[in-house]
């Protein structure tokens, strides 16, 4: 079932995976870390499969729709993707979820590349409603992930959105799937799962 409204290409021709429906705060406070341009996707091998429409393993760095983290391990005003350490056991101090990156840091061919030029990576924080083509489609605990309206969304260890699937005994048992395990921050509430008509999840942001 698609959202109401029309657009050329049915919203699928944008170079950004994150679509701003009702925007909260467009935030540019912070400097991008070096690995915001160089990390592999996925960041870890814990969840090695992501087949969503917004995912391209050949693109390095943080992606449009991926989670922006404080990166206290890199400096006092740095932001970027996850540190690659994963769940609670490997969590690094100073790394906390902030919001979602609007654009891919390295940019796209034949387009301006403002993040490369400025070391700034705009992200959305402070509530809002969004649609994203980038989200986890599998988890370490159960394999395939099933999204249902009303689920809480969190950051995965790869820095992508993932749902709190009841079949995984929530966050605690699936610490390898969720960034910082039992200390994970709620990123949003799912309003509409993706389907064959609309390859996006729609959610209210809660951070």
C-alpha angles and dihedrals in degrees: 000000000000127000116258115270137055136253137168107274092011093273092301100106099071119113088224123078092205117075117197110221100163107001124215113191124338099215127197099165108128140042121259117249119237091250090056084080099036112036116117122242116263093033095206136030092228090089103024099165128076116154099168120133093251097056126099116169091197092066115088127210131025114338133218105273094022121125121269113219133190106247106207088161088068102038146311097278103027126122130185145119127314120301093239094246095109127194135023096292093057100033117139121217116248096033113112134152115262107170140289129307113243096206138024108264098227090050128218133286115274092013133100113271104212096164092056090049098044106024086233123128113189114218135179119243135155103063125296135141121269144171120217135189090194116083139120117275096186139033136201094242103054109000111232117049121222116207120207132177113269097029120136115244124217139175114270121219085263092056095250127120116271130175127240095244111197089217090069093058088250125275102322098063092040098051089138090061099045125059108251091000112227090014093058118139119233107246098184152320117263114239101172130012121219120263140172091283100046117027094200137091113226119210147160110242115234103188 
